[in-house]
Amino acid sequence: MTPNQPQYGGPNDIRDFQKETEDTLKAAKTQMNEVLDTITDRAREYGRYADETVQQNPWASVGVSFGVGVVMGALLMLAARR
């Protein structure tokens, strides 16, 4: 090592590190956007399916909703007594 050479790297090392960090961040953002797009598409599909099912079987949907409401109410009553 020469006396004028930096011991632990220099400005180029820092710039290289910044470049690598920016590239990694861009890749992570791209991957996150792809995942969010997939989740959004699936949520829309499930929403459409639920809407179609409720429109085809309205009384069954009312019955299921009533049953879920009764169960939730019973669980809340049990939790309130404790």
N, C-alpha and C positions, 0 to 999 in steps of 0.2 A: 504494500500500500504506500502510495506517495503522500507526502505531507499536505498537498493541496486537495487531495481527494476526500470527499466527505466519508465519515466512518460508517454511518448507518443509512446511507442512501442520500439522494439529493432531490431536487425539484422534479426530476423526471420520474423518480419512483413514486412520488406523491401524485403526479399527473396520471401515471399508469394506474395507480390504485383508484383514483377518482373515476377514470374511464371504465375500469372493470366494475366498480360499484354502480355506476350509472347504467351500464349494460345489464347487470344483474337485476337492477330495479325495473328497467324497462321490460325485461323478460317476465318478471314476477307480475307486473301490471297486466301484461298481455294475457298471461295464464289466468289471472284472477278474472279478467273480463270475459274470457271464454267460459270459465266455470259459472259466473253469474248469468251469462246468456243461456247456458244449458239449464240452470235452475229456473230461470224466468220462463223458458219455453215449457218445461215440465209443469210448472205451476199453472200456466195458462191451459195446458192440456187437461190437467186434473180439474180445473175450474169448469171447463167446457163439459167434461164428463159428468161432473156433479150437477150442473145445470140441466143437462139432457135427462139425467136420471130422475131429478126432482120433477121435471115437466112430464115425464112419462108415467111416474108413479106418485102423484101428489099426496094421496092419503097415506101411503106407506111412509113417505117422508115426514108427514105430520106425526104419525105414530112413533117413528124412531126418535124424532125430536122430543116428543113428550116423554118417552122412556129415558132418554139421556138427561132431560131436565129433572125427572124424579130421582134418578140415581145421584146426580150432582147435588140436589137439595138434601138428600139423605146423608151424603158424605159431609156436607157442610154442617148439618145439624149435629152429627157425631163429633166433628172437629170443634164445634162451638161448646159442647158439653165438657170437653177435656180441659 
